[in-house]
Amino acid sequence: MPRVLTVSGSVVVPIAPREAYALIADPAGMGRWSPENEGAVVRGEDGAPYPGMVFDGRNRRGLVRWTTRCTVTAAEPGERFAFKVRAIGLRRPVVRGPIATWEYRFAAEPGGGTRVTETWTDDRRGWPDAAAWLFDHAVTSGRSFADFQRRNIAATLRRFAESCETPAEGPGNRR
């Protein structure tokens, strides 16, 4: 059976598309929702994301930590944010090559709010299926990366939705 190269999930949140975009298109803040990502450090010019922006993502699964080098490929406020993972390593991203693409789309819902869709695409298309299967099962405790990422996406979107329903911190408000 050929491996699944793309998985996605979506959730509706009670905020406007531009607001949802602003929260998700902040690589340093992604660790608030992701079960693996612990944030990122932008390389070069910080600020609003733009195509070509490079950031290093800090990740952890159990006791294992690693860093990925990512390049933003789409930064359309209120519509789409995407980036490609192009290098990976334990402390520094030294192993280069196509790894994955992450994309977030934002669509206004008819009754209000925003549908946020998160998509992961496996960019390791040059890997033979058998080699990918062995690698995936070794690093995901017996699952394919598609199954593993399906769970991660569900957890990320659930946590993001929960954070959108919690009143923002401000005078008199605490999370």
Beta strands, then each sheet from edge to edge (+ up, - down):
strand 1: 6-13
strand 2: 37-43
strand 3: 54-61
strand 4: 64-76
strand 5: 80-89
strand 6: 95-108
strand 7: 114-122
sheet 1: 1+ 7- 6+ 5- 4+ 3- 2+
end
